[in-house]
Amino acid sequence: MHISLTTPALLFPAISLLLLAYTNRFFALAALIRSLSNGQKPVHQNQITNLSQRIGIIRRMQEAGVCSFALCVLCMIFIYIGFNKIGSVIFLASLSLLLYSLLLSVLEIRISVDALNIHIKEMSP
């Protein structure tokens, strides 16, 4: 398979937007954790477990996204210097990490929804 220099370049805006979204998720979660730690209300153990899981998943999402971005750049370098086969393999690795990052995102969303459901149950009489 032969890919041109512009093929991996198409991923740059997508990966950048994903990383921005992941960073926003992280900041929102960090703000939530800080607000829960102010001591006004007791925090249940299942909430702490849920938040810890989500922080870990978001970290892995960000790591996979950054590695995907780096491999995309490396792929472009190899294609630029004429090593198209190596560039194609690196591009496949970049796409694989991007897919892994997206799957982690779905997992984090599911855990987030579970947390909201726990909160709704606590609010209901």
Backbone bond lengths (Angstrom), bond angles and torsions (degrees), N, CA, C in turn:
res aa  C-N    CA-C-N  psi(-1)  N-CA   C-N-CA  omega(-1)  CA-C   N-CA-C  phi
1 M - - - 1.448 - - 1.519 109.04 -
2 H 1.295 115.96 134.64 1.459 121.17 179.69 1.523 108.47 -112.76
3 I 1.328 115.56 124.03 1.462 119.24 175.39 1.518 108.27 -116.08
4 S 1.313 114.79 148.12 1.463 119.51 179.91 1.521 109.52 -90.29
5 L 1.299 115.70 172.59 1.460 122.03 -179.44 1.533 111.48 -63.82
6 T 1.319 116.68 -27.76 1.467 119.82 -177.39 1.525 112.77 -78.30
7 T 1.329 118.03 -20.41 1.466 119.58 -178.39 1.527 112.23 -61.96
8 P 1.333 119.73 -54.07 1.467 117.44 177.05 1.527 113.10 -67.62
9 A 1.318 116.67 -24.95 1.469 119.49 178.78 1.524 111.44 -64.77
10 L 1.329 116.58 -23.40 1.464 120.18 178.37 1.527 111.81 -66.79
11 L 1.314 117.13 -22.98 1.465 120.30 -179.93 1.526 113.36 -79.01
12 F 1.307 118.14 -18.65 1.464 120.84 -175.57 1.528 113.08 -54.79
13 P 1.333 119.13 -52.21 1.474 117.01 -179.66 1.529 112.53 -66.38
14 A 1.324 117.45 -36.00 1.462 119.69 -179.10 1.524 111.06 -66.03
15 I 1.310 116.80 -46.32 1.470 120.05 -179.32 1.527 109.95 -66.60
16 S 1.317 117.50 -39.42 1.469 120.43 178.91 1.523 111.45 -61.50
17 L 1.329 116.57 -42.83 1.463 119.66 178.49 1.520 111.88 -67.48
18 L 1.320 116.74 -37.72 1.462 119.67 176.51 1.521 111.19 -62.83
19 L 1.311 116.88 -44.80 1.461 120.02 179.41 1.526 111.05 -62.50
20 L 1.318 116.91 -37.15 1.459 120.53 176.46 1.530 110.65 -64.50
21 A 1.321 116.52 -43.43 1.464 120.27 178.20 1.525 111.28 -63.72
22 Y 1.338 116.52 -41.29 1.460 120.18 178.52 1.523 111.21 -64.58
23 T 1.316 117.00 -39.33 1.463 121.06 178.25 1.523 110.36 -65.03
24 N 1.327 117.11 -40.24 1.468 120.43 177.33 1.525 110.93 -63.28
25 R 1.330 117.18 -40.40 1.462 120.53 176.29 1.522 110.35 -61.21
26 F 1.317 115.77 -44.18 1.458 120.20 -179.81 1.524 110.97 -61.37
27 F 1.328 117.93 -46.27 1.460 121.00 -179.41 1.526 111.55 -64.67
28 A 1.335 117.54 -38.63 1.460 120.47 177.90 1.522 110.67 -65.01
29 L 1.317 116.16 -41.56 1.460 120.25 178.78 1.527 111.02 -67.82
30 A 1.316 117.21 -39.88 1.464 120.92 177.99 1.529 110.03 -62.74
31 A 1.328 117.43 -41.04 1.466 120.89 178.08 1.531 110.81 -64.36
32 L 1.320 116.26 -39.48 1.461 120.00 178.27 1.529 110.74 -64.17
33 I 1.313 116.54 -44.65 1.469 120.34 179.50 1.526 110.58 -62.76
34 R 1.318 117.05 -42.19 1.474 120.03 178.63 1.526 111.24 -63.93
35 S 1.335 116.47 -39.04 1.466 118.65 179.75 1.529 111.35 -69.73
36 L 1.330 117.22 -32.94 1.461 119.89 177.76 1.523 111.84 -73.43
37 S 1.306 117.26 -26.42 1.463 120.19 -176.29 1.518 113.44 -85.71
38 N 1.333 117.83 2.89 1.465 118.86 -179.57 1.523 112.44 -74.66
39 G 1.340 117.73 -7.58 1.452 121.23 171.45 1.506 116.07 86.34
40 Q 1.319 119.86 5.92 1.462 120.84 -178.50 1.530 111.98 -73.83
41 K 1.332 116.45 -37.54 1.462 120.56 178.57 1.518 108.47 -126.31
42 P 1.328 116.57 146.74 1.472 117.92 176.69 1.534 110.39 -68.80
43 V 1.316 114.92 143.83 1.463 120.69 179.64 1.520 107.51 -105.06
44 H 1.328 115.58 127.95 1.454 120.84 -179.04 1.530 110.13 -75.13
45 Q 1.314 115.11 152.18 1.465 120.88 -178.47 1.523 111.66 -60.93
46 N 1.345 117.41 -36.71 1.468 119.08 180.00 1.525 111.53 -66.69
47 Q 1.334 117.08 -29.88 1.461 119.79 174.82 1.528 110.89 -68.80
48 I 1.318 116.40 -42.23 1.466 120.96 179.71 1.530 109.85 -63.69
49 T 1.323 116.78 -43.83 1.465 121.29 178.46 1.519 110.43 -61.15
50 N 1.331 115.87 -44.84 1.461 121.44 -179.85 1.525 110.97 -61.01
51 L 1.320 116.43 -46.09 1.463 120.50 -179.38 1.528 111.34 -65.29
52 S 1.318 117.11 -39.36 1.474 120.41 177.76 1.517 111.17 -63.39
53 Q 1.324 116.65 -42.96 1.469 120.21 177.40 1.520 110.93 -60.48
54 R 1.312 115.76 -45.86 1.464 119.90 -177.80 1.527 112.03 -64.29
55 I 1.328 116.99 -40.65 1.473 120.28 177.94 1.529 109.76 -61.49
56 G 1.319 117.18 -44.51 1.465 120.73 179.03 1.521 112.61 -62.77
57 I 1.313 115.80 -41.38 1.468 119.60 179.59 1.522 110.89 -67.21
58 I 1.316 117.17 -42.85 1.468 120.12 179.09 1.524 110.32 -63.01
59 R 1.325 117.26 -38.17 1.467 120.02 176.34 1.532 110.46 -60.46
60 R 1.336 116.73 -45.74 1.470 119.77 179.23 1.528 111.41 -66.65
61 M 1.335 117.09 -34.99 1.467 120.25 176.43 1.522 110.41 -61.26
62 Q 1.328 115.69 -47.06 1.457 120.40 -179.46 1.521 111.39 -64.89
63 E 1.323 117.12 -42.76 1.460 120.56 178.97 1.530 111.00 -61.20
64 A 1.329 116.51 -45.61 1.466 120.13 179.73 1.524 110.71 -64.50
65 G 1.325 117.45 -39.38 1.462 120.79 178.45 1.514 112.41 -64.79
66 V 1.330 116.60 -43.29 1.465 120.62 179.20 1.531 110.30 -66.40
67 C 1.323 117.23 -42.45 1.471 120.25 177.95 1.524 110.90 -64.18
68 S 1.321 117.04 -38.27 1.460 120.94 176.55 1.522 110.42 -61.60
69 F 1.319 115.93 -43.03 1.460 121.46 178.89 1.529 110.78 -63.01
70 A 1.336 116.11 -44.88 1.463 120.68 179.84 1.529 111.15 -63.63
71 L 1.330 116.81 -42.52 1.460 119.65 178.33 1.525 111.63 -66.52
72 C 1.304 116.54 -31.56 1.467 120.52 176.47 1.532 109.96 -63.84
73 V 1.314 116.10 -43.35 1.465 120.68 177.34 1.530 109.92 -64.82
74 L 1.323 116.90 -45.18 1.461 121.10 178.65 1.534 111.16 -60.56
75 C 1.306 116.10 -40.20 1.460 121.26 176.69 1.525 110.83 -58.59
76 M 1.323 115.85 -45.11 1.464 119.84 179.72 1.523 111.20 -63.28
77 I 1.316 116.79 -37.30 1.471 120.48 178.19 1.524 109.82 -63.06
78 F 1.340 116.80 -47.12 1.460 119.44 -179.69 1.528 112.16 -64.36
79 I 1.318 116.92 -39.19 1.470 119.30 177.46 1.526 110.05 -65.86
80 Y 1.325 116.31 -39.97 1.457 121.10 -179.15 1.532 111.84 -61.75
81 I 1.345 116.99 -39.39 1.462 118.75 -178.49 1.533 112.30 -87.54
82 G 1.334 116.85 2.99 1.458 120.28 172.23 1.512 116.63 99.94
83 F 1.313 118.73 5.88 1.461 121.85 178.29 1.532 108.84 -96.09
84 N 1.335 115.64 73.73 1.462 120.75 -174.13 1.526 113.35 -66.27
85 K 1.323 118.01 -38.11 1.469 119.46 -179.63 1.524 111.29 -64.72
86 I 1.323 116.34 -46.21 1.462 120.14 178.27 1.533 109.41 -63.66
87 G 1.330 116.08 -40.88 1.457 120.53 177.73 1.516 112.02 -60.65
88 S 1.325 116.97 -39.19 1.465 120.89 178.78 1.526 111.61 -65.95
89 V 1.321 116.35 -40.52 1.465 119.99 178.40 1.527 110.30 -65.50
90 I 1.306 116.63 -42.55 1.469 120.51 178.18 1.526 110.68 -64.95
91 F 1.326 116.33 -37.66 1.467 120.17 177.53 1.531 110.25 -63.50
92 L 1.324 117.22 -39.80 1.463 120.85 176.48 1.526 110.36 -61.81
93 A 1.325 116.91 -42.31 1.468 120.42 177.48 1.524 110.73 -62.84
94 S 1.327 116.39 -39.73 1.463 120.81 178.39 1.523 110.92 -63.02
95 L 1.324 116.48 -44.46 1.465 120.35 178.26 1.527 111.30 -64.77
96 S 1.332 116.42 -37.38 1.463 120.27 179.15 1.525 110.98 -64.07
97 L 1.329 116.57 -43.29 1.468 119.71 177.72 1.530 111.47 -65.84
98 L 1.317 116.27 -35.89 1.461 119.69 176.96 1.530 110.29 -63.93
99 L 1.326 116.65 -43.00 1.457 120.84 177.78 1.525 110.74 -63.06
100 Y 1.330 116.99 -43.77 1.463 121.37 177.09 1.528 110.69 -58.33
101 S 1.314 116.44 -42.77 1.452 121.65 178.92 1.536 111.05 -61.84
102 L 1.318 116.34 -42.08 1.465 120.55 179.60 1.529 111.51 -67.56
103 L 1.321 117.03 -38.75 1.464 120.15 177.39 1.529 110.89 -65.21
104 L 1.319 116.97 -39.52 1.461 120.11 174.65 1.521 111.17 -62.34
105 S 1.320 116.44 -35.94 1.460 120.97 178.30 1.530 110.69 -61.81
106 V 1.324 116.15 -42.98 1.468 120.30 177.64 1.525 110.21 -62.46
107 L 1.324 116.83 -42.58 1.465 121.21 178.23 1.526 110.83 -61.39
108 E 1.314 117.07 -43.67 1.470 120.48 179.62 1.525 110.96 -64.83
109 I 1.316 117.45 -38.03 1.467 120.76 177.30 1.531 109.98 -63.04
110 R 1.324 116.67 -42.46 1.469 120.09 179.48 1.532 110.80 -62.38
111 I 1.310 117.47 -42.69 1.465 120.83 179.16 1.525 109.90 -66.07
112 S 1.314 116.98 -38.16 1.460 121.43 177.80 1.530 111.17 -62.64
113 V 1.317 116.34 -41.96 1.467 120.53 177.76 1.526 110.10 -65.11
114 D 1.329 117.16 -39.63 1.466 119.96 175.97 1.522 111.08 -59.62
115 A 1.317 116.54 -40.03 1.468 120.47 178.79 1.522 110.78 -63.98
116 L 1.320 116.02 -41.27 1.467 118.81 178.15 1.527 111.35 -65.80
117 N 1.306 117.36 -37.03 1.460 120.67 177.48 1.528 111.23 -65.11
118 I 1.334 117.35 -38.90 1.461 120.83 175.71 1.522 109.88 -61.55
119 H 1.328 115.69 -43.48 1.474 120.46 179.69 1.521 111.03 -63.47
120 I 1.319 117.07 -41.46 1.469 120.63 179.25 1.534 110.52 -63.72
121 K 1.342 116.82 -40.93 1.464 119.86 177.48 1.518 111.56 -62.25
122 E 1.315 117.16 -37.82 1.474 120.90 179.39 1.519 111.24 -68.86
123 M 1.311 117.80 -29.80 1.465 121.86 -179.68 1.512 112.59 -80.02
124 S 1.319 117.77 -27.56 1.469 120.41 -176.26 1.514 110.24 -74.81
125 P 1.360 115.85 145.37 1.478 119.78 -178.35 1.512 113.06 -72.82
